Amino acid sequence: MTEATTKDLLERRFRVLGKHSPLFYEQPLHLVRGEGVWVYDADGRKYLDVYNNVPHVGHCHPHVVAAITDQVKTLNTHTRYLHENIVNYAERLTTKFDDSLSMAMLACTGSEANEIALRMARQHTGGEGIIVTDFAYHGNTEAVSELGTAFMPEAATSHRVRAVPIPDTYRGLEGVPTESLGDAYADAVKAAIDAFTADGIKLAGMLICPDFANEGLLNTPPEFIARAMAHVRAAGGLYIADEVQGGFGRTGQHWWSHEWEGVIPDIVTLGKPMGNGHPISGVVARADLIDQFGQWGMYFNTFGGNPVSCAAALAVLDVLEQEQLLQNAVAVGDYVAAGLRDLQGQFEVIGDVRHKGLFFGVELVSDRLSKEPATKAAGELINAMRRRGVLISRIGKHDNILKMRPPMPFSTEHADLLLATLADSFSEIQG
Ligand SMILES: Cc1ncc(COP(=O)(O)O)c(C=O)c1O
């Protein structure tokens, strides 16, 4: 019954949304329910979710559901009226940051948050130039599309954005010894600043995802960010950290992925996990930047920061704290990573294993010496995993890096199932 229903749904979707609206897997999944780290398809089959970071504290967490339900039954307006929720949330959120990042603005999507950050940085510096990493993705509005060399045609034509090589200790730069990579990648940032200057464009800042999530969760050379930012700040630019993927404790040890490098951003953007699926995003920044931006032009967002969204976001903070999910991310993250390294010992196709907390990148190569990307194997593997009931995906310039970021209440039992299913799936694709 449901196979026909799913086929019919797919055809209706193609007709009304077009064939280019992306869908995961060779056999698209028709999901109808979620609970914790599990999702259920229309046949009632359950899948272990090792991909979705938006249901951060678990699909349909009862505390978040109750918070949304209670607030939606009471009042939902917008931020031009006083309401406790937005003030409570902004107060609680900013305590998670360095003291210098003391004010917040709220929006609905990560793209909007990055859009605000761009406007704020350009307005404050009087510059236009933004440095990003190659193969970045920061969202889908017109200005933000210019930053995304991964999927966006705008990036190729923008005069005000320059992409630098992805700082990556696994692949490195030809002819550069490993110990010099930090300097070499930072030199590329300096070269981009010089190129802007040559074009008569003043720098506004560098906007990066500090854990390089869309680039493949890379191991960055130590000191890269510090050295790159020294160049950026010397040229009058700001550091914008996109924490849309890496924030809210995903990387375990810290609330924010920029903390790993110890360089404090001027502006931080937030999204995805913030409301556990309810659309809320934000910008946390230096008070002088937010004040100056607000004075310059009015910012209002009809839905951003409304009482229901803030109730969801407050509940997410409650669960992260009460269930000690950052500590869990450290412990279970290390456990999964050890298992992934065991698999690397068994399967030649695994070239590199990287992780921070509950964020994993597993780079597949057809030859460990040449590091030729094993793009086809990565595609086969994620589909084999899906057939076996475990959901993961892939990313990277060559689409050869397995990407795994389960909801934060992921346990060692879930990890065992993930690792066993990976072993079976690697065996299958190896033939
Ligand atoms: C790092 C990063 N920034 C920003 C965004 C954009 O967020 P949204 O889709 O909520 O606009 C994404 C979305 O994938 C992202 O991965």
The ligand as a MOL file (V3000), in Angstrom:
LIG
                    3D

  0  0  0     0  0            999 V3000
M  V30 BEGIN CTAB
M  V30 COUNTS 16 16 0 0 0
M  V30 BEGIN ATOM
M  V30 1 C 26.9230 26.7600 7.7350 0
M  V30 2 C 25.5540 27.1790 7.2760 0
M  V30 3 N 25.2100 28.4820 7.3520 0
M  V30 4 C 24.0010 28.9050 6.9640 0
M  V30 5 C 23.0560 28.0400 6.4410 0
M  V30 6 C 21.7390 28.5610 5.9860 0
M  V30 7 O 20.7330 28.2450 6.9030 0
M  V30 8 P 19.1910 28.2530 6.4530 0
M  V30 9 O 18.9900 27.0710 5.5550 0
M  V30 10 O 18.4500 28.1360 7.7550 0
M  V30 11 O 18.9210 29.5380 5.7720 0
M  V30 12 C 23.3810 26.6820 6.3420 0
M  V30 13 C 22.3840 25.7280 5.7970 0
M  V30 14 O 22.6620 24.6150 5.4410 0
M  V30 15 C 24.6610 26.2470 6.7630 0
M  V30 16 O 25.0170 24.9680 6.6750 0
M  V30 END ATOM
M  V30 BEGIN BOND
M  V30 1 1 1 2
M  V30 2 1 2 3
M  V30 3 2 2 15
M  V30 4 2 3 4
M  V30 5 1 4 5
M  V30 6 1 5 6
M  V30 7 2 5 12
M  V30 8 1 6 7
M  V30 9 1 7 8
M  V30 10 2 8 9
M  V30 11 1 8 10
M  V30 12 1 8 11
M  V30 13 1 12 13
M  V30 14 1 12 15
M  V30 15 2 13 14
M  V30 16 1 15 16
M  V30 END BOND
M  V30 END CTAB
M  END
